[in-house]
Amino acid sequence: MISKIYKNAKEAVHGVKNNMTLVFGGFGLCGIPENSIQALRDLGVTNLTCISNNAGVDDFGLGLLLQTRQITKMVSSYVGENDLFEKLFLSGELEVELTPQGTLAEKMRAGGAGIPAFFTPTGVGTLVAEGKEIRQYNGRDYVLEESIVGDFAFVKAWKADPFGNLIFRKTSRNFNPLAATAGKITVAEVEEIVGLGELDPNNIHTPGVFVQRIFQGTFEKRIENKTLR
């Protein structure tokens, strides 16, 4: 078996080039592939289209790539925690495609399943549906949404084995299993790599067939908003 284990994030992001479309797992700052994002910043690739539920915060997550102006288009559901994002969008430096959260999840899932597009009622009659095909089923309007397949996908998992089977921990599961299927090359950064056969097959969330590269990272695990009584 060809090893999927890479030494570090720098090696794992090799091959990412300018003008690529990148898919990221995570929700808020929970379960984001923070090591890969930092390696992409250091790599210096530009004109990226990034697909993620959100765009990080000003100094962490995808916010790092916004700081360096490496992202030219974001496809996201929620962007309210990033002041720089707002400034770049209002100044015309950043193109934004807001996508309903469930639709974004299904676009990733469908891309991984080889389904090129699907109809959904979400967004009908709003700006989300402008320029898209509308079709009626059982008396209800549906909008056609194209699925997502990125040049690379980056996810963060709890455990992996050398084949790339992944287990996600608690809420960090979020968009990660969907994003993991939606890349031509999927990179998984993990907290722990175990031996073959150590993961219970019944508990695997993402089969290794979807994952091409894994590495063990170190994680800051930030909290977006800390509220005290």
Backbone as CSV, one residue per row, in Angstrom:
resi,resn,N_x,N_y,N_z,CA_x,CA_y,CA_z,C_x,C_y,C_z
1,MET,0.836,-1.196,0.000,0.000,0.000,0.000,0.874,1.251,0.000
2,ILE,0.569,2.191,-0.890,1.286,3.453,-0.915,0.893,4.255,0.330
3,SER,1.874,4.750,1.051,1.590,5.461,2.295,0.880,6.786,2.025
4,LYS,-0.149,7.031,2.795,-0.867,8.301,2.721,-0.392,9.272,3.796
5,ILE,0.548,8.831,4.639,0.992,9.650,5.762,2.079,10.625,5.306
6,TYR,1.858,11.900,5.572,2.824,12.947,5.255,3.417,13.482,6.551
7,LYS,4.628,14.015,6.474,5.330,14.464,7.671,4.645,15.636,8.346
8,ASN,4.145,16.566,7.536,3.597,17.795,8.104,2.672,18.465,7.097
9,ALA,2.114,19.599,7.508,1.173,20.323,6.651,1.839,20.848,5.385
10,LYS,3.074,21.283,5.493,3.780,21.828,4.328,3.863,20.799,3.216
11,GLU,4.191,19.557,3.576,4.263,18.502,2.568,2.877,18.141,2.046
12,ALA,1.883,18.165,2.940,0.535,17.710,2.567,-0.164,18.657,1.601
13,VAL,0.193,19.955,1.616,-0.464,20.905,0.700,0.291,21.033,-0.622
14,HIS,1.317,20.228,-0.802,2.073,20.280,-2.058,1.140,20.019,-3.242
15,GLY,1.275,20.829,-4.264,0.442,20.671,-5.453,-0.684,21.666,-5.542
16,VAL,-0.982,22.354,-4.445,-1.982,23.428,-4.516,-1.375,24.589,-5.300
17,LYS,-2.112,25.074,-6.297,-1.597,26.125,-7.168,-2.559,27.308,-7.228
18,ASN,-2.100,28.391,-7.793,-2.944,29.568,-7.993,-4.210,29.189,-8.767
19,ASN,-5.284,29.906,-8.493,-6.553,29.787,-9.225,-7.343,28.514,-8.915
20,MET,-6.952,27.770,-7.908,-7.664,26.530,-7.591,-8.895,26.786,-6.721
21,THR,-9.792,25.796,-6.705,-10.956,25.798,-5.814,-10.678,24.834,-4.670
22,LEU,-10.799,25.346,-3.439,-10.475,24.569,-2.247,-11.704,24.455,-1.348
23,VAL,-11.953,23.258,-0.841,-13.079,22.998,0.059,-12.529,22.771,1.471
24,PHE,-13.182,23.373,2.465,-12.717,23.264,3.846,-13.833,22.757,4.750
25,GLY,-13.500,21.805,5.629,-14.419,21.379,6.663,-14.395,22.349,7.829
26,GLY,-15.259,22.076,8.812,-15.318,22.924,9.992,-16.602,23.713,10.069
27,PHE,-16.870,24.211,11.272,-18.064,25.016,11.518,-17.671,26.074,12.543
28,GLY,-17.715,27.344,12.140,-17.124,28.360,13.002,-15.633,28.093,13.082
29,LEU,-15.119,27.964,14.304,-13.725,27.576,14.479,-13.603,26.139,14.977
30,CYS,-14.716,25.404,14.966,-14.745,24.033,15.475,-14.420,23.048,14.357
31,GLY,-13.324,22.329,14.520,-12.969,21.309,13.540,-12.423,21.845,12.242
32,ILE,-11.837,23.054,12.267,-11.260,23.582,11.028,-9.853,23.016,10.826
33,PRO,-9.424,22.864,9.570,-8.080,22.355,9.287,-7.045,23.467,9.428
34,GLU,-6.785,23.868,10.651,-5.989,25.074,10.901,-4.537,24.935,10.456
35,ASN,-3.968,23.726,10.574,-2.584,23.541,10.132,-2.453,23.684,8.622
36,SER,-3.408,23.131,7.899,-3.391,23.231,6.433,-3.553,24.678,5.981
37,ILE,-4.433,25.407,6.665,-4.655,26.813,6.308,-3.378,27.620,6.490
38,GLN,-2.675,27.393,7.579,-1.420,28.099,7.808,-0.374,27.730,6.753
39,ALA,-0.362,26.450,6.360,0.586,26.021,5.325,0.249,26.643,3.978
40,LEU,-1.038,26.798,3.678,-1.446,27.459,2.432,-1.035,28.933,2.442
41,ARG,-1.164,29.564,3.595,-0.707,30.954,3.707,0.788,31.042,3.409
42,ASP,1.568,30.145,3.989,3.016,30.165,3.776,3.381,29.795,2.346
43,LEU,2.560,28.955,1.712,2.818,28.569,0.320,2.657,29.755,-0.623
44,GLY,1.763,30.668,-0.276,1.625,31.900,-1.049,0.769,31.801,-2.293
45,VAL,-0.003,30.732,-2.441,-0.866,30.615,-3.616,-1.951,31.698,-3.569
46,THR,-2.366,32.156,-4.752,-3.300,33.281,-4.826,-4.487,32.975,-5.736
47,ASN,-5.424,33.918,-5.759,-6.619,33.836,-6.598,-7.404,32.560,-6.313
48,LEU,-7.555,32.241,-5.030,-8.229,31.019,-4.619,-9.729,31.230,-4.477
49,THR,-10.503,30.228,-4.867,-11.919,30.151,-4.513,-12.024,29.186,-3.348
50,CYS,-12.515,29.670,-2.210,-12.587,28.848,-1.008,-14.039,28.597,-0.629
51,ILE,-14.346,27.343,-0.374,-15.707,26.925,-0.032,-15.693,26.417,1.404
52,SER,-16.425,27.106,2.262,-16.442,26.762,3.672,-17.693,27.346,4.290
53,ASN,-18.201,26.716,5.344,-19.380,27.253,6.009,-19.182,28.699,6.423
54,ASN,-17.982,29.048,6.840,-17.688,30.414,7.276,-16.257,30.770,6.882
55,ALA,-15.860,31.997,7.177,-14.546,32.480,6.727,-13.600,32.749,7.882
56,GLY,-13.747,32.006,8.982,-12.859,32.180,10.107,-13.092,33.512,10.817
57,VAL,-12.091,33.930,11.576,-12.103,35.253,12.207,-10.894,36.010,11.695
58,ASP,-10.738,37.244,12.131,-9.725,38.105,11.512,-8.309,37.536,11.557
59,ASP,-7.959,36.818,12.629,-6.573,36.381,12.776,-6.431,34.872,12.895
60,PHE,-7.447,34.133,12.439,-7.390,32.684,12.587,-8.273,32.035,11.542
61,GLY,-7.965,30.766,11.223,-8.739,30.074,10.199,-8.550,30.744,8.847
62,LEU,-9.584,30.723,8.030,-9.482,31.312,6.695,-9.245,32.816,6.734
63,GLY,-9.477,33.433,7.897,-9.133,34.843,8.047,-7.674,35.124,7.744
64,LEU,-6.800,34.134,7.962,-5.379,34.305,7.653,-5.152,34.485,6.155
65,LEU,-5.930,33.752,5.341,-5.772,33.858,3.889,-6.428,35.130,3.350
66,LEU,-7.411,35.650,4.093,-7.986,36.942,3.719,-6.998,38.067,4.017
67,GLN,-6.266,37.948,5.116,-5.269,38.954,5.472,-4.239,39.125,4.368
68,THR,-3.824,38.016,3.774,-2.787,38.036,2.749,-3.353,38.178,1.337
69,ARG,-4.674,38.380,1.258,-5.356,38.579,-0.036,-5.168,37.406,-0.978
70,GLN,-5.127,36.190,-0.433,-4.966,35.003,-1.261,-6.302,34.465,-1.764
71,ILE,-7.391,34.865,-1.122,-8.726,34.424,-1.531,-9.389,35.526,-2.350
72,THR,-9.898,35.169,-3.519,-10.629,36.145,-4.331,-12.128,35.866,-4.350
73,LYS,-12.518,34.636,-3.970,-13.949,34.313,-3.913,-14.212,33.369,-2.748
74,MET,-15.278,33.682,-1.991,-15.722,32.814,-0.902,-17.122,32.307,-1.206
75,VAL,-17.326,31.006,-1.024,-18.654,30.410,-1.069,-18.950,29.952,0.351
76,SER,-19.884,30.638,1.026,-20.087,30.425,2.456,-21.546,30.591,2.840
77,SER,-21.841,30.163,4.077,-23.176,30.354,4.640,-23.217,31.498,5.632
78,TYR,-22.131,31.646,6.410,-22.130,32.635,7.479,-20.760,33.303,7.545
79,VAL,-20.744,34.619,7.551,-19.462,35.342,7.526,-19.436,36.466,8.563
80,GLY,-20.285,36.386,9.567,-20.477,37.524,10.462,-19.420,37.740,11.509
81,GLU,-18.408,36.868,11.630,-17.406,37.029,12.677,-16.106,37.644,12.154
82,ASN,-16.116,38.141,10.929,-14.863,38.572,10.326,-14.989,39.987,9.771
83,ASP,-14.407,40.956,10.467,-14.467,42.358,10.035,-13.733,42.580,8.728
84,LEU,-12.592,41.906,8.552,-11.819,42.064,7.321,-12.611,41.558,6.127
85,PHE,-13.323,40.448,6.305,-14.182,39.920,5.248,-15.131,41.009,4.760
86,GLU,-15.779,41.696,5.692,-16.725,42.763,5.344,-16.041,43.862,4.547
87,LYS,-14.864,44.266,4.985,-14.141,45.347,4.306,-13.744,44.947,2.889
88,LEU,-13.270,43.727,2.731,-12.853,43.263,1.404,-14.042,43.141,0.461
89,PHE,-15.176,42.687,0.996,-16.373,42.554,0.173,-16.888,43.924,-0.258
90,LEU,-16.976,44.861,0.664,-17.507,46.193,0.349,-16.586,46.966,-0.586
91,SER,-15.289,46.678,-0.541,-14.337,47.371,-1.420,-14.221,46.714,-2.785
92,GLY,-14.893,45.565,-2.973,-14.844,44.879,-4.255,-13.640,43.971,-4.428
93,GLU,-12.854,43.772,-3.367,-11.674,42.906,-3.458,-12.018,41.438,-3.305
94,LEU,-13.230,41.143,-2.813,-13.615,39.772,-2.543,-15.005,39.494,-3.096
95,GLU,-15.115,38.461,-3.919,-16.414,38.021,-4.421,-17.013,37.039,-3.418
96,VAL,-18.302,37.188,-3.153,-18.957,36.348,-2.158,-20.193,35.699,-2.769
97,GLU,-20.311,34.385,-2.577,-21.502,33.649,-2.981,-22.115,33.044,-1.723
98,LEU,-23.114,33.730,-1.170,-23.769,33.223,0.025,-24.681,32.060,-0.347
99,THR,-24.564,30.980,0.403,-25.298,29.746,0.116,-25.973,29.261,1.391
100,PRO,-27.257,28.945,1.349,-27.912,28.406,2.548,-27.145,27.212,3.101
101,GLN,-27.109,27.110,4.424,-26.250,26.125,5.070,-26.565,24.691,4.640
102,GLY,-27.839,24.319,4.627,-28.198,22.968,4.215,-27.879,22.715,2.755
103,THR,-28.044,23.745,1.930,-27.716,23.619,0.515,-26.219,23.416,0.326
104,LEU,-25.421,24.158,1.095,-23.969,24.012,0.998,-23.541,22.601,1.391
105,ALA,-24.136,22.083,2.450,-23.827,20.716,2.873,-24.182,19.704,1.784
106,GLU,-25.356,19.886,1.184,-25.786,18.952,0.142,-24.952,19.103,-1.123
107,LYS,-24.488,20.307,-1.430,-23.624,20.514,-2.594,-22.322,19.725,-2.441
108,MET,-21.787,19.697,-1.209,-20.574,18.906,-0.950,-20.877,17.411,-1.039
109,ARG,-21.964,16.999,-0.378,-22.318,15.575,-0.377,-22.575,15.077,-1.788
110,ALA,-23.320,15.869,-2.563,-23.645,15.469,-3.930,-22.382,15.386,-4.788
111,GLY,-21.479,16.344,-4.603,-20.223,16.305,-5.349,-19.453,15.029,-5.071
112,GLY,-19.404,14.639,-3.804,-18.698,13.418,-3.442,-19.385,12.167,-3.945
113,ALA,-20.704,12.236,-4.135,-21.468,11.077,-4.608,-21.549,11.010,-6.124
114,GLY,-20.940,11.968,-6.807,-20.967,11.958,-8.265,-22.253,12.475,-8.863
115,ILE,-23.019,13.233,-8.076,-24.274,13.826,-8.551,-23.990,15.265,-8.955
116,PRO,-24.164,15.638,-10.214,-23.734,16.964,-10.671,-24.604,18.116,-10.198
117,ALA,-25.876,17.859,-9.900,-26.788,18.932,-9.489,-28.025,18.315,-8.855
118,PHE,-28.801,19.151,-8.162,-30.014,18.659,-7.498,-30.985,19.821,-7.344
119,PHE,-32.255,19.504,-7.147,-33.278,20.514,-6.922,-33.592,20.610,-5.429
120,THR,-33.764,21.850,-4.939,-34.114,22.085,-3.545,-35.093,23.260,-3.464
121,PRO,-36.019,23.250,-2.517,-36.923,24.383,-2.357,-36.267,25.570,-1.660
122,THR,-35.135,25.341,-1.014,-34.475,26.407,-0.256,-33.961,27.498,-1.187
123,GLY,-34.352,28.710,-0.918,-33.870,29.851,-1.711,-34.800,30.295,-2.817
124,VAL,-35.845,29.531,-3.098,-36.795,29.926,-4.139,-37.427,31.266,-3.755
125,GLY,-37.468,32.181,-4.727,-38.054,33.486,-4.475,-37.119,34.479,-3.813
126,THR,-35.843,34.115,-3.666,-34.859,35.011,-3.065,-33.710,35.248,-4.041
127,LEU,-32.738,36.067,-3.604,-31.557,36.323,-4.429,-30.769,35.046,-4.714
128,VAL,-30.889,34.066,-3.828,-30.171,32.798,-4.001,-30.560,32.119,-5.306
129,ALA,-31.798,32.304,-5.749,-32.299,31.600,-6.934,-32.105,32.373,-8.232
130,GLU,-31.596,33.590,-8.151,-31.466,34.408,-9.370,-30.543,33.736,-10.388
131,GLY,-31.023,33.632,-11.627,-30.232,33.061,-12.704,-30.176,31.551,-12.722
132,LYS,-30.910,30.885,-11.822,-30.902,29.430,-11.759,-32.230,28.864,-12.249
133,GLU,-32.178,27.635,-12.733,-33.385,26.980,-13.229,-34.362,26.704,-12.089
134,ILE,-35.627,27.006,-12.328,-36.694,26.687,-11.379,-37.600,25.647,-12.012
135,ARG,-37.903,24.606,-11.265,-38.789,23.561,-11.777,-39.813,23.206,-10.692
136,GLN,-41.001,22.856,-11.133,-42.081,22.566,-10.190,-42.300,21.065,-10.059
137,TYR,-42.402,20.611,-8.806,-42.729,19.228,-8.503,-43.867,19.213,-7.478
138,ASN,-44.922,18.499,-7.793,-46.064,18.390,-6.876,-46.566,19.756,-6.408
139,GLY,-46.566,20.693,-7.348,-47.102,22.009,-7.058,-46.175,22.937,-6.297
140,ARG,-44.951,22.540,-6.095,-44.001,23.376,-5.356,-42.784,23.682,-6.211
141,ASP,-42.275,24.921,-6.130,-41.110,25.330,-6.911,-39.813,24.881,-6.236
142,TYR,-38.870,24.461,-7.087,-37.550,24.045,-6.624,-36.494,24.724,-7.491
143,VAL,-35.335,25.045,-6.881,-34.243,25.675,-7.613,-33.133,24.652,-7.837
144,LEU,-32.531,24.711,-9.019,-31.450,23.783,-9.358,-30.129,24.309,-8.806
145,GLU,-29.461,23.490,-7.997,-28.160,23.842,-7.430,-27.103,22.863,-7.930
146,GLU,-25.974,23.397,-8.389,-24.883,22.532,-8.840,-24.070,22.049,-7.646
147,SER,-23.577,20.837,-7.742,-22.776,20.269,-6.657,-21.361,20.844,-6.673
148,ILE,-20.600,20.496,-5.653,-19.251,21.038,-5.464,-18.225,19.917,-5.499
149,VAL,-17.186,20.108,-6.304,-15.994,19.268,-6.258,-14.795,20.202,-6.351
150,GLY,-13.984,20.244,-5.308,-12.826,21.122,-5.301,-11.581,20.429,-5.826
151,ASP,-10.595,21.241,-6.204,-9.305,20.665,-6.593,-8.661,19.962,-5.398
152,PHE,-8.798,20.577,-4.222,-8.361,19.979,-2.965,-9.463,20.169,-1.932
153,ALA,-9.547,19.255,-0.985,-10.403,19.424,0.193,-9.533,19.238,1.429
154,PHE,-9.806,20.041,2.457,-9.022,19.994,3.694,-9.973,19.790,4.868
155,VAL,-9.675,18.770,5.680,-10.535,18.473,6.820,-9.681,18.231,8.053
156,LYS,-10.342,18.295,9.213,-9.685,18.014,10.481,-10.429,16.877,11.163
157,ALA,-9.704,15.808,11.529,-10.314,14.652,12.176,-9.633,14.371,13.507
158,TRP,-10.260,13.509,14.282,-9.719,13.113,15.584,-8.685,12.006,15.408
159,LYS,-9.094,10.920,14.733,-8.199,9.785,14.527,-8.212,9.341,13.071
160,ALA,-7.079,8.799,12.656,-6.968,8.203,11.317,-6.082,6.981,11.410
161,ASP,-6.256,6.072,10.464,-5.296,4.981,10.314,-4.515,5.214,9.021
162,PRO,-3.476,4.419,8.753,-2.634,4.681,7.573,-3.379,4.643,6.245
163,PHE,-4.529,3.972,6.188,-5.304,3.941,4.944,-6.107,5.218,4.750
164,GLY,-6.247,6.022,5.804,-6.992,7.276,5.683,-8.407,7.207,6.208
165,ASN,-8.793,6.080,6.820,-10.096,6.034,7.488,-10.116,7.061,8.609
166,LEU,-11.216,7.814,8.723,-11.266,8.927,9.664,-12.405,8.788,10.663
167,ILE,-12.119,9.227,11.889,-13.146,9.392,12.915,-13.094,10.842,13.386
168,PHE,-14.244,11.489,13.409,-14.348,12.868,13.885,-14.926,12.859,15.298
169,ARG,-14.528,13.825,16.105,-14.930,13.833,17.510,-16.015,14.866,17.766
170,LYS,-17.156,14.388,18.220,-18.260,15.223,18.676,-18.622,16.292,17.633
171,THR,-18.749,17.572,18.055,-19.247,18.600,17.131,-18.271,18.943,16.017
172,SER,-17.024,18.524,16.135,-16.083,18.784,15.042,-16.372,17.922,13.820
173,ARG,-17.341,17.024,13.962,-17.765,16.222,12.804,-18.396,17.145,11.760
174,ASN,-19.294,18.020,12.149,-19.968,19.052,11.331,-19.832,18.861,9.813
175,PHE,-19.195,19.805,9.120,-19.062,19.740,7.664,-17.925,18.813,7.206
176,ASN,-17.117,18.332,8.136,-15.905,17.618,7.743,-16.147,16.362,6.909
177,PRO,-17.057,15.450,7.298,-17.251,14.256,6.462,-17.741,14.583,5.054
178,LEU,-18.536,15.640,4.936,-19.036,16.048,3.621,-17.905,16.634,2.779
179,ALA,-17.124,17.530,3.387,-16.004,18.142,2.670,-14.987,17.095,2.238
180,ALA,-14.801,16.068,3.064,-13.799,15.043,2.759,-14.097,14.294,1.465
181,THR,-15.362,14.238,1.076,-15.721,13.533,-0.162,-15.685,14.456,-1.374
182,ALA,-15.549,15.757,-1.138,-15.765,16.738,-2.201,-14.481,17.308,-2.786
183,GLY,-13.386,16.608,-2.629,-12.131,17.071,-3.211,-11.544,16.028,-4.156
184,LYS,-10.912,16.500,-5.218,-10.174,15.566,-6.086,-9.000,14.972,-5.309
185,ILE,-8.408,15.791,-4.435,-7.405,15.339,-3.480,-7.854,15.821,-2.113
186,THR,-7.999,14.912,-1.160,-8.433,15.281,0.184,-7.288,15.110,1.171
187,VAL,-7.040,16.171,1.934,-5.990,16.201,2.952,-6.662,16.227,4.317
188,ALA,-6.313,15.279,5.170,-6.875,15.230,6.519,-5.768,15.442,7.542
189,GLU,-5.936,16.476,8.356,-5.031,16.655,9.488,-5.727,16.085,10.715
190,VAL,-4.984,15.340,11.523,-5.607,14.571,12.599,-4.840,14.745,13.902
191,GLU,-5.531,14.449,14.995,-4.890,14.510,16.301,-4.053,13.267,16.570
192,GLU,-4.470,12.137,16.005,-3.767,10.885,16.285,-3.856,9.950,15.085
193,ILE,-2.737,9.320,14.744,-2.709,8.281,13.710,-2.472,6.950,14.402
194,VAL,-3.373,6.006,14.209,-3.274,4.692,14.845,-2.942,3.642,13.788
195,GLY,-2.658,2.443,14.235,-2.296,1.378,13.310,-3.499,0.823,12.567
196,LEU,-3.218,0.158,11.436,-4.286,-0.498,10.685,-4.985,-1.530,11.573
197,GLY,-6.316,-1.531,11.546,-7.082,-2.467,12.330,-7.457,-1.979,13.714
198,GLU,-6.909,-0.833,14.129,-7.210,-0.318,15.467,-8.532,0.444,15.529
199,LEU,-9.012,0.938,14.395,-10.289,1.653,14.382,-11.426,0.655,14.172
200,ASP,-12.454,0.773,14.977,-13.637,-0.070,14.819,-14.326,0.303,13.504
201,PRO,-14.471,-0.626,12.577,-15.107,-0.305,11.289,-16.492,0.314,11.441
202,ASN,-17.201,-0.034,12.512,-18.546,0.498,12.721,-18.541,1.964,13.143
203,ASN,-17.384,2.470,13.558,-17.303,3.848,14.042,-16.621,4.798,13.071
204,ILE,-16.206,4.289,11.916,-15.530,5.145,10.938,-16.545,6.059,10.256
205,HIS,-16.255,7.349,10.244,-17.154,8.329,9.636,-16.840,8.569,8.162
206,THR,-15.556,8.560,7.806,-15.151,8.744,6.405,-14.233,7.603,5.998
207,PRO,-14.624,6.793,5.032,-13.753,5.708,4.566,-12.498,6.262,3.890
208,GLY,-11.409,5.547,4.041,-10.138,6.006,3.510,-10.086,6.148,2.002
209,VAL,-11.031,5.555,1.292,-11.040,5.679,-0.167,-11.197,7.136,-0.596
210,PHE,-11.770,7.967,0.281,-11.958,9.379,-0.053,-10.737,10.235,0.295
211,VAL,-9.779,9.682,1.011,-8.680,10.482,1.574,-7.351,10.067,0.944
212,GLN,-6.631,11.039,0.447,-5.349,10.766,-0.214,-4.133,11.094,0.659
213,ARG,-4.288,12.048,1.589,-3.139,12.475,2.395,-3.580,12.709,3.837
214,ILE,-2.753,12.256,4.785,-3.027,12.528,6.192,-1.731,12.960,6.876
215,PHE,-1.867,13.784,7.905,-0.718,14.126,8.739,-1.208,14.459,10.135
216,GLN,-0.321,14.297,11.095,-0.664,14.601,12.478,-0.323,16.061,12.755
217,GLY,-1.319,16.813,13.218,-1.110,18.233,13.452,-1.121,18.583,14.932
218,THR,-0.907,19.855,15.200,-1.066,20.405,16.548,-2.169,21.453,16.473
219,PHE,-2.988,21.536,17.516,-4.216,22.304,17.400,-4.396,23.277,18.564
220,GLU,-4.832,24.480,18.187,-5.069,25.528,19.174,-6.458,25.419,19.790
221,LYS,-7.436,24.953,19.004,-8.812,24.742,19.465,-9.392,25.992,20.128
222,ARG,-9.474,27.035,19.367,-10.034,28.291,19.885,-11.538,28.211,20.094
223,ILE,-12.049,29.108,20.915,-13.482,29.310,21.096,-13.814,30.674,20.504
224,GLU,-14.843,30.724,19.644,-15.171,31.977,18.964,-15.614,33.070,19.932
225,ASN,-16.635,32.783,20.730,-17.157,33.772,21.665,-17.247,33.140,23.046
226,LYS,-16.460,33.657,23.954,-16.478,33.137,25.324,-17.423,33.989,26.167
227,THR,-18.443,33.361,26.713,-19.443,34.077,27.499,-19.370,33.638,28.962
228,LEU,-19.231,34.623,29.838,-19.165,34.340,31.273,-20.374,34.927,31.962
229,ARG,-20.860,34.271,32.971,-21.998,34.793,33.722,-21.541,35.963,34.594
